[in-house]
């Protein structure tokens, strides 16, 4: 009975958490309010919580730009191809290296783990990407960073914990390793594959730096890169990136915020699933051996 | 007898390898990926010791010893970038580290499972937003002309604050954005540790008349101490590494004095000004320092009886 009584401390705690949650949400609210406000209201800076002089013209303008649709398509394509390739390579690596008696396992695993602590750095990687002919192609946006070591560790841990007897039975029945992987291991691993897949997908959706580094042709701009050039147009002009034909000078705040909203909506839609899986993924990763 | 044994052993390994041929075939593309995109670039580091010439390439460019390093170590901008990296990292850590633990403890005290779940979902959200978007929102909120925050300050009778164009205020804004983005996500590890605390300890303390605060100090914190220490060491070992996104996107010409960090400096030098050798040398310098810090941190963790971090 006594435990049910809510103390003052509890109330304060709840209120503080509500304030914190509000701080996390407010910027999004602000974006939406701006994107739906009239030109003059935005200029005066008095938009805070809700739209003033409600209008959807910013969205009409943004969605009427072919560049936005192009970039959206590029990003979707890169996210799909990238996630596919990343998953395949990560599954192969973790499945193969999850068996303790594989000759050479230590060496190969070591080769992968070493890259966590040491790497060639920006320019040598850039030169390799250029050298293999990926420069200014969409491939540059996912091939050079296809495998993430952290994800590899998480998945390998998962495969190791699968019951060995299942696989042995299938092997005795004459199934090849590839058959075992596809017919037995993968169906059992759907949760972890979803988790890792989402990790990769969000990463591909959100990165802009690889695009900044490797993409020259404005027609191949990803959504984040397009967004950057729209939001910080003048900055980019100064640093010499070609922005012709983008009309950045006339971008108003509401247009910018509408673009932000449009490029963030896909993340917000999948967010409820994301969160659940990601938390699990982080947990598995943190108890790695 | 002995002879046949030694001959048998490599045979057995070979047989095993033959049995695993399909596994090796699966590993092949992975290893090719690592060699091409991770190990060949490591060889490319040699251009830090070369006078790189675009037409001659990595292999043919002439060696020049430590000339590049001498040039870089004598450059004021380089040390400036290191100073800024450390400054931004240390300040972010000082704010975010204790705050993350406090928020975790607050969430842990919440009785209503529903309230906890919803709050957590909201707090994790910023982690999934790209830096381009965060920087865009921040510029909108904090700008001098028409920025929402300054508008609110003005209506309260306070003068506008140059959040994005004054060095000290920019550092403040940078830290705020980082904390906003990652604080909720950072609580996951602590919350996991907190669920592992033995319930009976609390009950015993409750029966002994310990106050809520006493229980927090004498039971909760000691129970998650090792997680706290490990996280702290892990974070400290990353002090020389800084993401490129935040400083590059939030920074501008006016605050270059504090926003130019190692990663942005490497980028500008290497990509914008095509000084490949210089940029690579800086990257190598940073990697080596990182490894030294990492090993030191690992040694330290083990010395104080915690798990290592490598």
Boltz contact constraints between the chains, C-beta under 6 A:
constraints:
  - contact:
      token1: [A, 13]
      token2: [B, 106]
      max_distance: 6.0
  - contact:
      token1: [A, 13]
      token2: [B, 109]
      max_distance: 6.0
  - contact:
      token1: [A, 17]
      token2: [B, 106]
      max_distance: 6.0
  - contact:
      token1: [A, 17]
      token2: [B, 119]
      max_distance: 6.0
  - contact:
      token1: [A, 21]
      token2: [B, 119]
      max_distance: 6.0
  - contact:
      token1: [A, 21]
      token2: [B, 122]
      max_distance: 6.0
  - contact:
      token1: [A, 24]
      token2: [B, 122]
      max_distance: 6.0
  - contact:
      token1: [A, 24]
      token2: [B, 123]
      max_distance: 6.0
  - contact:
      token1: [A, 24]
      token2: [B, 126]
      max_distance: 6.0
  - contact:
      token1: [A, 25]
      token2: [B, 122]
      max_distance: 6.0
  - contact:
      token1: [A, 27]
      token2: [B, 137]
      max_distance: 6.0
  - contact:
      token1: [A, 30]
      token2: [B, 148]
      max_distance: 6.0
  - contact:
      token1: [A, 31]
      token2: [B, 137]
      max_distance: 6.0
  - contact:
      token1: [A, 45]
      token2: [B, 146]
      max_distance: 6.0
  - contact:
      token1: [A, 45]
      token2: [B, 151]
      max_distance: 6.0
  - contact:
      token1: [A, 48]
      token2: [B, 148]
      max_distance: 6.0
  - contact:
      token1: [A, 89]
      token2: [B, 30]
      max_distance: 6.0
  - contact:
      token1: [A, 92]
      token2: [B, 26]
      max_distance: 6.0
  - contact:
      token1: [A, 92]
      token2: [B, 30]
      max_distance: 6.0
  - contact:
      token1: [A, 93]
      token2: [B, 30]
      max_distance: 6.0
  - contact:
      token1: [A, 96]
      token2: [B, 23]
      max_distance: 6.0
  - contact:
      token1: [A, 96]
      token2: [B, 26]
      max_distance: 6.0
  - contact:
      token1: [A, 96]
      token2: [B, 27]
      max_distance: 6.0
  - contact:
      token1: [A, 102]
      token2: [B, 20]
      max_distance: 6.0
  - contact:
      token1: [A, 103]
      token2: [B, 13]
      max_distance: 6.0
  - contact:
      token1: [A, 103]
      token2: [B, 16]
      max_distance: 6.0
  - contact:
      token1: [A, 103]
      token2: [B, 17]
      max_distance: 6.0
  - contact:
      token1: [A, 115]
      token2: [B, 38]
      max_distance: 6.0
  - contact:
      token1: [A, 117]
      token2: [B, 291]
      max_distance: 6.0
  - contact:
      token1: [A, 118]
      token2: [B, 287]
      max_distance: 6.0
  - contact:
      token1: [A, 120]
      token2: [B, 41]
      max_distance: 6.0
  - contact:
      token1: [A, 120]
      token2: [B, 42]
      max_distance: 6.0
  - contact:
      token1: [A, 120]
      token2: [B, 44]
      max_distance: 6.0
  - contact:
      token1: [A, 120]
      token2: [B, 45]
      max_distance: 6.0
  - contact:
      token1: [A, 121]
      token2: [B, 280]
      max_distance: 6.0
  - contact:
      token1: [A, 121]
      token2: [B, 283]
      max_distance: 6.0
  - contact:
      token1: [A, 122]
      token2: [B, 266]
      max_distance: 6.0
  - contact:
      token1: [A, 122]
      token2: [B, 270]
      max_distance: 6.0
  - contact:
      token1: [A, 123]
      token2: [B, 270]
      max_distance: 6.0
  - contact:
      token1: [A, 123]
      token2: [B, 276]
      max_distance: 6.0
  - contact:
      token1: [A, 123]
      token2: [B, 279]
      max_distance: 6.0
  - contact:
      token1: [A, 123]
      token2: [B, 280]
      max_distance: 6.0
  - contact:
      token1: [A, 124]
      token2: [B, 41]
      max_distance: 6.0
  - contact:
      token1: [A, 124]
      token2: [B, 44]
      max_distance: 6.0
  - contact:
      token1: [A, 124]
      token2: [B, 45]
      max_distance: 6.0
  - contact:
      token1: [A, 125]
      token2: [B, 41]
      max_distance: 6.0
  - contact:
      token1: [A, 127]
      token2: [B, 44]
      max_distance: 6.0
  - contact:
      token1: [A, 128]
      token2: [B, 40]
      max_distance: 6.0
  - contact:
      token1: [A, 128]
      token2: [B, 41]
      max_distance: 6.0
  - contact:
      token1: [A, 144]
      token2: [B, 37]
      max_distance: 6.0
  - contact:
      token1: [A, 146]
      token2: [B, 33]
      max_distance: 6.0
  - contact:
      token1: [A, 176]
      token2: [B, 22]
      max_distance: 6.0
  - contact:
      token1: [A, 177]
      token2: [B, 22]
      max_distance: 6.0
  - contact:
      token1: [A, 177]
      token2: [B, 23]
      max_distance: 6.0
  - contact:
      token1: [A, 178]
      token2: [B, 22]
      max_distance: 6.0
  - contact:
      token1: [A, 202]
      token2: [B, 128]
      max_distance: 6.0
  - contact:
      token1: [A, 206]
      token2: [B, 130]
      max_distance: 6.0
  - contact:
      token1: [A, 208]
      token2: [B, 132]
      max_distance: 6.0
  - contact:
      token1: [A, 209]
      token2: [B, 244]
      max_distance: 6.0
  - contact:
      token1: [A, 224]
      token2: [B, 130]
      max_distance: 6.0
  - contact:
      token1: [A, 224]
      token2: [B, 132]
      max_distance: 6.0
  - contact:
      token1: [A, 227]
      token2: [B, 132]
      max_distance: 6.0
  - contact:
      token1: [A, 228]
      token2: [B, 132]
      max_distance: 6.0
  - contact:
      token1: [A, 231]
      token2: [B, 136]
      max_distance: 6.0
  - contact:
      token1: [A, 260]
      token2: [B, 133]
      max_distance: 6.0
  - contact:
      token1: [A, 260]
      token2: [B, 136]
      max_distance: 6.0
  - contact:
      token1: [A, 264]
      token2: [B, 133]
      max_distance: 6.0
  - contact:
      token1: [A, 267]
      token2: [B, 128]
      max_distance: 6.0
  - contact:
      token1: [A, 275]
      token2: [B, 121]
      max_distance: 6.0
  - contact:
      token1: [A, 275]
      token2: [B, 124]
      max_distance: 6.0
  - contact:
      token1: [A, 279]
      token2: [B, 188]
      max_distance: 6.0
  - contact:
      token1: [A, 282]
      token2: [B, 188]
      max_distance: 6.0
  - contact:
      token1: [A, 283]
      token2: [B, 192]
      max_distance: 6.0
  - contact:
      token1: [A, 286]
      token2: [B, 189]
      max_distance: 6.0
